[in-house]
């Protein structure tokens, strides 16, 4: 990683975020009063060019850390370090590979569940759903619809061919992600660990398997290398988080953790578990400050020599998730707290022993680990946020912790305990689904095949200036118009020249901001 002193703030302006952020990201910032900051601005493009001229191959740039991930040899790095805009460099992966088991990996999976499962009249994942009150959450109409969840892992093999994820493709719920390990668009390869984690969030077959947030939009990113363990994986996570932020992701679910590396000089000790030292923890903190809610596996080191949670689970204002059995007791492998600065960890817990998952062969099976208790909480969190859309990410974290069965007496084994949607709605007036609350305008028809899309204010009293920003799936502006809207008027948006695909429509008025996913068939 090559870090820079400054950015070109003349090229990118704070008052023109649409040049570098998606409308969904801008809408989130506006909704929760999050200012555009220096860290939101892209890196200076001339710096990339000069790094290339010095012999480096620039793979990615980081807005948040103001730097670039560069592949180069020893002679090139000396020249790069001599450039006047370069603050410092950090070796994050040397040539060659090692092999090791990941901290966040599952522990001892189970047999595939047969069709004549012991309680075939119930969902296969009913136990883990009932533990969190997800069954009631679904009955209330909350399934994550309107939320965008980023899932970062080591691969999602089989997702594109599994019957349990068909709805994500048919309903255009998959937002383009990225493979940061292989530098490709294909995330449906490598490990099935991410497939199993995703199934805890979004798998769906009515009456058979219904995960917590099957209605949410999903972005998949590969950040974890299976053949080695170096700091580059932390930076892969950072880059994925920046991409997710630009796309407007609301929740990031990650079943990864880092303490030891193939290069021991990169290792973290317990003193580094302070919520601000590890690279990936700092990246999580940045994501949190941008309004994203991060759900993280606590780790499976509870019965080992390390035993404590692993970065980035030490971050503040996140949900670090421990593992319990069906009886609600901590599983011995589940990592514990406290952090180095004395904070309680994990934050909450969910089923992590014999958790029902879908593997790469599209089989419903079971697996063990905080790798699966964390995405259970991520799906749960999406439903909660849909139910209480006025709350920001940190407020949702506190609300979920308060609903835990140890809410009044948290400890360093289960944190605030097992959260429960039933407790949440007992404490509040019954919420209204986000889809009924958040939109000031209507957009129809959607999907559209040919011709025009119409934009109309829901209130027949509304009038004023409106801006329409239409972005394609890569974040490029394809249409922009400003109109003066009169009461009960309908605005025409011509789609005849648009290619087939997914678009994001951002509708702005003086006192409202709406974002819609528009599908062109």
C-alpha positions in Angstrom: 0.0 0.0 0.0 1.3 3.4 -1.0 -0.1 6.3 1.1 -0.4 9.9 -0.1 -0.1 13.2 1.7 -3.1 15.0 0.0 -5.8 14.8 -2.6 -6.8 17.0 -5.6 -9.7 18.9 -3.9 -10.1 21.2 -6.9 -11.0 18.3 -9.1 -13.5 16.8 -6.7 -15.8 19.1 -4.7 -17.7 18.5 -1.4 -20.8 20.2 -2.9 -20.9 17.8 -5.9 -20.9 14.3 -4.3 -22.9 12.9 -7.3 -19.5 12.9 -9.2 -18.1 10.2 -6.9 -21.0 8.7 -4.8 -24.1 6.8 -5.9 -27.5 8.4 -5.2 -28.2 5.7 -2.7 -25.1 6.7 -0.7 -25.9 10.3 -0.9 -29.5 9.6 0.2 -28.2 7.8 3.3 -25.9 10.7 4.2 -28.7 13.1 3.8 -31.2 11.0 5.8 -28.8 10.7 8.8 -27.1 14.1 8.5 -23.7 12.6 7.7 -21.5 15.2 6.0 -19.4 14.7 2.9 -15.8 14.5 4.2 -12.2 14.5 2.9 -12.2 10.7 3.1 -15.1 10.6 0.6 -13.1 12.3 -2.1 -11.4 10.1 -4.7 -7.6 10.0 -4.7 -5.7 12.3 -7.1 -5.8 10.6 -10.5 -2.4 12.1 -11.4 -0.8 10.1 -8.5 -2.0 6.8 -10.1 -0.3 7.8 -13.4 3.0 8.7 -11.6 2.9 5.4 -9.7 2.6 3.6 -13.0 5.4 5.6 -14.6 7.6 4.6 -11.6 7.1 0.9 -12.4 4.1 0.1 -10.2 0.9 -1.6 -11.3 -2.0 0.1 -9.5 -4.7 -2.4 -8.8 -7.0 -0.3 -6.6 -7.1 3.0 -4.8 -8.5 3.8 -1.4 -10.4 7.0 -0.7 -10.7 6.4 3.0 -7.0 5.7 3.6 -5.9 8.0 0.7 -3.6 5.5 -1.0 -3.2 2.8 -3.6 -2.7 -0.9 -3.7 0.4 -1.4 -6.0 2.3 -4.4 -7.3 5.9 -3.6 -7.8 9.5 -4.9 -7.4 12.2 -3.6 -5.0 13.7 -1.2 -7.5 10.3 0.3 -8.3 9.3 0.8 -4.6 12.5 2.8 -4.0 11.5 5.1 -6.9 7.9 5.3 -5.7 9.0 6.2 -2.1 11.0 9.1 -3.6 7.9 10.7 -5.1 7.1 14.0 -3.3 3.4 13.1 -2.8 4.1 9.7 -1.2 3.8 9.7 2.6 4.8 6.1 3.3 4.6 2.6 2.0 3.6 -0.7 3.7 4.4 -4.2 2.5 1.1 -6.1 2.7 2.0 -9.3 0.8 5.3 -10.6 -0.4 5.9 -12.9 -3.4 5.0 -16.5 -2.7 2.1 -18.1 -0.8 1.6 -20.1 2.4 -1.3 -22.2 3.6 -3.4 -22.0 6.8 -6.9 -22.3 8.2 -8.7 -19.1 8.7 -9.8 -17.6 12.0 -13.3 -17.1 10.7 -13.8 -20.5 9.2 -16.5 -22.9 10.3 -15.8 -25.8 12.7 -17.1 -29.3 12.0 -20.1 -29.1 9.7 -23.0 -31.6 9.6 -24.8 -34.0 7.3 -27.2 -32.8 4.6 -30.8 -32.6 5.8 -33.1 -34.9 4.0 -36.5 -34.0 2.7 -38.2 -36.0 5.4 -36.6 -34.0 8.1 -37.8 -34.6 11.7 -40.3 -31.7 11.6 -41.2 -31.4 7.9 -44.3 -29.3 8.8 -41.9 -26.5 9.8 -39.2 -24.5 8.1 -35.8 -26.3 8.2 -34.4 -23.1 9.8 -37.3 -22.6 12.2 -35.2 -23.1 15.3 -32.7 -20.3 14.5 -35.5 -18.0 13.3 -37.6 -18.5 16.4 -34.6 -17.9 18.7 -34.3 -14.3 17.3 -38.1 -13.7 16.7 -37.5 -13.7 12.9 -40.8 -15.7 12.6 -42.7 -12.8 14.1 -40.6 -10.3 12.2 -41.7 -12.0 8.9 -45.4 -12.1 10.1 -45.1 -8.3 10.7 -44.0 -7.9 7.1 -40.3 -7.3 7.6 -37.9 -9.3 5.5 -35.2 -6.7 4.7 -36.9 -5.2 1.7 -35.4 -1.8 0.9 -32.1 -2.5 2.7 -28.8 -3.3 0.9 -26.5 -5.8 2.6 -22.9 -6.3 1.6 -21.5 -9.8 2.3 -17.7 -10.1 2.4 -16.1 -13.5 2.4 -13.8 -16.0 0.7 -16.1 -17.0 -2.2 -19.7 -17.7 -3.1 -19.5 -20.9 -5.1 -22.8 -22.3 -6.2 -24.9 -19.2 -5.4 -25.6 -18.7 -9.1 -26.9 -22.2 -9.6 -28.8 -22.8 -6.3 -32.5 -23.0 -6.1 -32.4 -21.3 -2.7 -31.0 -18.1 -4.3 -33.1 -18.0 -7.5 -35.2 -15.1 -6.1 -32.1 -12.9 -5.9 -31.6 -13.1 -9.7 -35.3 -13.1 -10.7 -36.1 -10.1 -8.6 -32.9 -8.2 -9.5 -31.8 -8.2 -5.9 -28.1 -8.7 -6.6 -26.2 -5.5 -6.9 -22.9 -6.0 -8.8 -20.0 -6.8 -6.4 -16.4 -7.7 -7.0 -13.7 -10.3 -6.4 -10.8 -8.3 -4.9 -8.6 -11.4 -4.7 -8.8 -12.4 -8.4 -9.6 -8.9 -9.6 -12.7 -10.0 -11.5 -16.4 -9.6 -11.6 -17.0 -13.3 -10.9 -17.8 -13.8 -7.2 -19.4 -17.2 -7.7 -16.2 -19.2 -7.2 -13.6 -20.3 -4.7 -14.9 -21.2 -1.2 -18.4 -22.2 -0.3 -18.0 -20.5 3.1 -19.5 -17.3 1.8 -22.4 -19.3 0.2 -23.2 -20.8 3.6 -23.0 -17.4 5.3 -25.2 -15.8 2.7 -27.8 -18.5 3.1 -28.2 -17.4 6.7 -29.2 -13.9 5.4 -31.0 -14.4 2.2 -31.8 -18.0 1.2 -35.5 -18.5 0.4 -37.8 -21.3 -0.6 -41.3 -20.7 0.7 -42.3 -23.2 3.4 -38.9 -24.9 3.4 -36.2 -22.3 4.1 -36.8 -18.6 4.8 -33.8 -16.6 5.9 -34.2 -13.4 7.9 -33.6 -10.9 5.0 -34.6 -12.7 1.9 -36.2 -9.5 0.6 -33.1 -7.4 0.9 -30.8 -6.4 -2.0 -27.4 -8.1 -1.8 -23.8 -7.1 -2.8 -21.2 -9.9 -2.7 -17.5 -9.2 -2.4 -14.6 -11.7 -2.2 -11.9 -10.3 0.1 -10.4 -13.5 1.7 -7.5 -15.5 0.1 -7.6 -19.2 0.9 -4.0 -20.1 0.3 -2.2 -17.5 2.5 -2.7 -15.0 5.3 -1.3 -11.5 4.9 -2.3 -8.0 5.5 -3.6 -7.7 2.0 -6.8 -9.3 3.1 -7.5 -6.5 5.5 -6.9 -4.0 2.7 -9.2 -6.1 0.4 -11.9 -5.7 3.0 -11.2 -1.9 3.1 -11.6 -1.6 -0.6 -14.8 -3.7 -0.6 -16.2 -1.5 2.2 -15.5 1.6 0.1 -17.2 0.1 -2.9 -20.1 -0.8 -0.7 -20.3 2.7 0.7 -20.3 4.2 -2.8 -23.1 1.9 -3.7 -25.2 2.8 -0.7 -24.9 -0.4 1.3 -26.7 -0.3 4.7 -25.3 -3.4 6.4 -22.0 -5.3 6.0 -21.9 -8.9 7.2 -18.4 -10.4 7.5 -17.4 -13.7 9.0 -13.7 -13.0 9.0 -11.1 -12.1 11.7 -7.3 -11.6 11.8 -4.7 -12.1 14.5 -1.8 -14.0 13.1 -0.2 -14.0 9.6 2.2 -16.0 7.6 4.6 -13.1 8.1 4.8 -12.9 11.9 5.8 -9.2 11.9 2.2 -8.5 10.8 0.7 -10.3 13.8 -1.6 -8.6 16.3 -1.4 -9.0 20.1 -4.0 -8.6 22.7 -2.9 -5.0 23.3 -3.9 -4.2 19.7 -7.5 -5.3 20.5 -8.4 -1.7 21.4 -10.8 -0.9 18.6 -8.5 1.4 16.7 -5.3 -0.4 15.8 -5.8 -3.3 13.4 -6.1 -2.2 9.7 -9.5 -4.0 9.3 -10.8 -2.5 12.6 -10.0 1.0 11.4 -11.7 0.2 8.1 -14.8 -0.9 10.0 -14.7 2.3 12.0 -14.7 4.3 8.8 -17.6 2.3 7.5 -19.5 2.9 10.7 -18.8 6.7 10.5 -20.3 6.6 6.9 -23.6 5.2 8.3 -23.0 1.5 7.6 -23.9 -1.0 10.2 -21.2 -3.7 10.5 -22.1 -7.2 11.7 -19.0 -9.3 12.5 -18.3 -12.8 13.7 -16.6 -12.8 17.1 -14.3 -15.7 16.1 -13.9 -19.4 17.0 -10.9 -19.1 19.3 -12.8 -19.4 22.6 -11.2 -22.8 23.5 -7.8 -22.0 22.0 -4.8 -20.2 23.2 -6.0 -16.8 21.8 -9.6 -17.2 23.1 -10.5 -13.5 22.6 -12.5 -11.9 19.8 -10.4 -11.2 16.7 -10.2 -7.9 14.8 -12.4 -6.4 13.5 -14.8 -7.6 16.2 -13.1 -5.3 18.6 -14.5 -2.2 16.8 -17.0 0.0 18.6 -20.6 0.6 17.5 -20.8 -2.7 15.7 -22.5 -6.0 16.4 -19.8 -8.6 17.1 -21.6 -11.9 17.3 -20.9 -14.9 19.5 -22.3 -18.5 19.1 -24.8 -20.3 21.3 -26.4 -23.8 21.2 -30.1 -24.4 20.7 -30.4 -24.2 24.5 -29.0 -20.7 24.5 -25.7 -21.6 26.1 -22.3 -20.3 24.8 -20.5 -22.8 22.6 -17.0 -23.5 23.9 -15.3 -22.3 20.6 -17.0 -18.9 20.6 -14.5 -16.2 21.3 -14.9 -14.0 24.4 -14.1 -10.5 25.6 -13.1 -8.1 26.9 -11.2 -5.9 24.5 -7.8 -4.5 25.5 -9.5 -1.3 26.7 -12.1 -3.2 28.8 -15.2 -3.1 26.6 -17.7 -6.0 26.6 -17.4 -8.4 23.7 -19.1 -10.0 21.9 -22.1 -7.6 21.6 -24.8 -10.2 21.0 -25.1 -13.9 20.2 -27.1 -16.2 17.9 -27.2 -19.9 17.0 -23.7 -21.1 16.0 -24.0 -24.8 16.7 -25.7 -26.9 14.0 -26.8 -23.8 12.2 -28.9 -24.6 9.1 -27.1 -23.4 6.0 -27.1 -24.0 2.2 -23.8 -25.3 0.7 -22.4 -25.0 -2.8 -24.2 -28.1 -4.0 -27.5 -26.5 -3.1 -28.0 -28.9 -0.1 -29.5 -27.8 3.1 -27.1 -28.9 5.8 -25.8 -27.7 9.1 -22.5 -26.1 10.1 -20.9 -24.7 13.3 -19.1 -21.4 14.0 -19.6 -17.7 14.7 -19.3 -17.5 10.9 -23.0 -18.4 10.8 -24.3 -16.7 13.9 -23.1 -13.4 12.5 -25.1 -13.5 9.3 -28.1 -14.7 11.2 -27.8 -11.4 13.1 -27.2 -9.5 9.9 -30.5 -10.7 8.4 -32.3 -10.0 11.7 -30.8 -6.5 11.7 -32.1 -5.8 8.2 -35.6 -6.6 9.4 -35.2 -4.4 12.5 -33.9 -1.5 10.4 -36.8 -1.9 8.0 -39.1 -1.7 10.9 -37.5 1.4 12.5 -36.1 3.3 9.5 -35.8 6.7 11.3 -32.9 5.3 13.4 -29.3 5.5 12.3 -26.9 2.6 12.4 -25.6 3.3 15.9 -29.1 3.6 17.3 -30.1 0.3 15.7 -27.1 -1.4 17.3 -28.1 -0.1 20.7 -31.8 -1.1 20.2 -30.7 -4.6 19.2 -28.4 -4.9 22.2 -31.2 -3.7 24.6 -33.5 -6.5 23.3 -31.0 -9.2 24.2 -31.9 -11.6 27.0 -28.9 -10.3 29.0 -29.7 -6.7 28.2 -29.5 -5.6 31.8 -26.5 -7.7 32.7 -24.2 -8.2 29.7 -21.0 -10.3 30.1 -17.9 -11.2 28.1 -19.3 -14.6 27.0 -22.6 -13.7 25.3 -22.5 -9.9 25.4 -26.1 -8.6 25.7 -27.3 -12.0 24.8 -29.7 -13.2 22.2 -31.7 -10.4 20.7 -35.5 -10.9 20.1 -37.8 -9.0 17.7 -40.7 -9.8 20.0 -39.0 -7.8 22.7 -38.4 -4.9 20.3 -42.1 -4.6 19.3 -43.2 -5.0 22.9 -41.1 -1.9 23.8 -42.4 0.2 20.9 -45.6 0.8 19.1 -46.0 -1.8 16.4 -43.9 -0.4 13.5 -44.9 0.1 9.9 -42.9 -1.5 7.1 -40.3 0.8 5.7 -41.8 0.4 2.2 -44.9 2.3 3.5 -42.9 5.1 5.2 -39.9 6.1 3.2 -41.1 7.2 -0.2 -42.4 10.7 -0.9 -42.8 9.9 -4.6 -44.1 7.0 -6.8 -42.3 5.7 -9.8 -44.2 3.5 -12.3 -44.2 1.3 -14.2 -41.3 -0.5 -12.6 -40.0 -2.8 -14.1 -40.4 -1.1 -17.5 -40.0 -2.6 -21.0 -40.2 0.4 -23.3 -41.2 4.0 -23.3 -41.7 6.3 -20.3 -41.5 5.9 -16.6 -43.6 8.4 -14.5 -42.6 10.1 -11.3 -45.4 11.5 -9.1 -45.5 12.9 -5.6 -47.6 10.9 -3.2 -49.0 14.1 -1.6 -51.4 16.0 -3.8 -50.3 19.1 -1.9 -46.6 18.9 -3.0 -45.1 21.5 -5.4 -41.6 22.8 -6.0 -38.4 22.1 -7.8 -37.3 18.5 -8.3 -34.0 17.0 -9.5 -33.9 13.5 -11.2 -30.6 11.7 -11.3 -30.5 8.3 -13.1 -27.4 6.1 -12.6 -26.5 2.8 -14.2 -25.3 -0.2 -12.1 -21.7 1.0 -12.3 -22.5 4.4 -10.8 -22.4 6.5 -14.0 -24.9 9.2 -14.5 -27.0 8.4 -17.6 -29.8 11.0 -17.2 -30.2 14.2 -15.2 -33.0 16.7 -15.3 -34.4 19.5 -13.1 -38.2 20.3 -13.3 -40.6 22.6 -11.6 -43.3 20.3 -10.1 -46.9 21.6 -9.8 -49.6 19.9 -7.6 -50.8 16.5 -8.9 -48.5 16.7 -11.9 -46.7 13.7 -13.4 -43.1 13.8 -14.6 -42.1 11.8 -17.7 -38.8 10.0 -17.7 -37.9 8.6 -21.1 -36.3 5.1 -21.0 -36.4 4.3 -24.7 -32.6 4.8 -25.1 -31.6 2.9 -22.0 -30.0 -0.6 -22.3 -31.6 -3.5 -20.3 -30.4 -3.6 -16.7 -30.7 -2.2 -13.3 -30.7 1.6 -12.7 -30.8 3.8 -9.6 -33.2 6.8 -9.7 -32.5 9.5 -7.2 -35.4 12.1 -6.7 -34.5 15.2 -4.8 -36.7 18.1 -3.6 -36.0 20.8 -1.1 -37.1 18.8 1.9 -37.1 15.1 0.7 -34.8 12.6 -0.9 -36.0 9.3 -2.5 -34.0 6.5 -4.1 -35.6 3.8 -6.3 -34.2 0.7 -8.0 -35.5 0.9 -11.6 -35.4 -2.2 -13.8 -35.4 -2.0 -17.6 -36.3 -5.3 -19.3 
